[in-house]
Amino acid sequence: MNNDEIFELVGYIMASDYRTRILKCIGNDIKVPSAIAEEIDLRTNHVSNVLKDLKDRNLVVCLNENARKGRLYKTTDLGLEILKYLH
């Protein structure tokens, strides 16, 4: 991925407080949406919607996609690259 694409994603994340907070919250960890929601004081449904969006952009990955509850999310290498610009 070239710098223009990276900076486009950085801008996209920074344009939303929710996206920024959720990506920072996951960081290098593996987390479930309810834990993220509790940590950053958001509703779980908001967190789930943002996680879907971040997943569509290859910034996070769901490790157990078939689970109805307790889905585990982890930041991808691209997501970790974006995080470097958010600190």
N, C-alpha and C positions, 0 to 999 in steps of 0.2 A: 504494500500500500504506500502510495507516495505522500509527501508532506501536505499537498493540497487536500487530499482525502482525509488525512488525519486531522487537519485543522478544521475541516468542515464538520467532522464528528465532534471535535472539542466544542465548537460553537453550538452545535445542536444540543449537546449535554448541558452546557452552561446556560442555555436559553431557558432551561426548566430547573427550578429549585428541586423539584421532586426527583428528576433524573439524576441530578448532581448528588443529592443526599443519598439516594439508594445505591448508586455506583460506589460512592465512598464508603458506605456502610458495609457493603459486601467485601470490598477490598480484596485481600488475599484469602479470605475465609470462604467457607461453604455455609450458606444460611437458608432457612425456610422463610417464606414471606411473612409469617406471623412474627417471627423474631425481628425481622427488619422493621416491620410496622411498629412494634413496641419500642425498639431502639430510637427510631427517629420520629415517633409520635405522629404516625399517619394511619389512616384506615387501611386494613388489609386489602380491600378491593382496589384502592388506589395503587398500592404497592404491586399487586398482581397485574394491573393494567400496564404500569410502567415496565415491569419485568418482561412482559410480552413484547413491548416495544423495543426494549434493549436487546432481547433475544433475537428479534427480527433483524437487528442491525449488527448481529454477531458480537455484541459486547458482553453478554452473559450467556451461559449455557445451563440448561436444566439437566441434572445428572440422572434423574429418575423420572423421565417424561410420562410414563404410564401410571404413576401414582396419582390418586385423586387428592390425597392429603399428604402433607409432609414432603412436598417437592423441594429438592435441594438445588440451590442455584450457586453458581461459581462464576467469577469474572474470567473471561477469555484473555488470551495474550493481547489481543487488540484492545480489550477493555482496560487491561493493566497499563498499556501504552497511553491510552487516553487519560487515565488517572494521574499519570506523571504531570500532566498539564493543569490539573485541577487543584493541586495543593498550594 
